[in-house]
Amino acid sequence: MMKVVCVLGSPRVNGNSATIANRFCSTAENGGAQVKTFVLNQLSYRGCQGCMLCKTKLDRCVLEDDLTEVLDAIREADVLVLASPVYFWDVSGQTKAFFDRTFSFLTPDYLTNPNPSRLPSGKKLLFILAQANPDETKFTDIAPKFDFFFRRYGFDEQHLIRACGVREPGEVATRQDLMGLADQLAEKLCGNG
């Protein structure tokens, strides 16, 4: 059974990035996948402390908070769904603080190691971004930044869904092109199609 971990970075539980992610997860579950969803805004956690203990003494983050379960679940997952709205030209603050903590996924010699990830290989990723600005040429720099790190983590198969021009919570549900893409990717990534 495929294991999917969904990390929602929007403070709006019915926001547009969450709406797309929830559609993906629903389709994946209907196809037999096991889905675990985390809403970052409902968790209590700190960002990376820069202590380097995950490189010198431990093989995981030393902090024990609500992100511990999330990071552990990602280690076990086959598919990671990471969804965020675009706030101030980047991912939400909740998403950024979470992502900084994934630094613990890298080996101590990550700068020189050709295989710098502590995660098992073969994981797949769906990155979802939703922005109110309808101009698709805006904020195109966000996904490539994260793509670089996800490749270092060993996510060789990555997919991106960008929803542009969606402002009101859940508005994206009327966009059949994006909802259909979420369905197609759930079938593809979870082995149902």
Protein Blocks (a to p, Z undefined) as FASTA:
>chain_A
ZZdddddfbfblkbmklmmmmmmmmmmmmnopacddddfklpccdddehlommmmmpccd
fbdcfklmmmmmmmmpmbdcdddddeehiacfklmmmmmmmmmmpcfklmmmmblcfbde
hiacddddddfblblkgoklmmmmmmmmmmmnopabccddddehiabghklmmmmklmmm
mmmmmmmmnopZZ
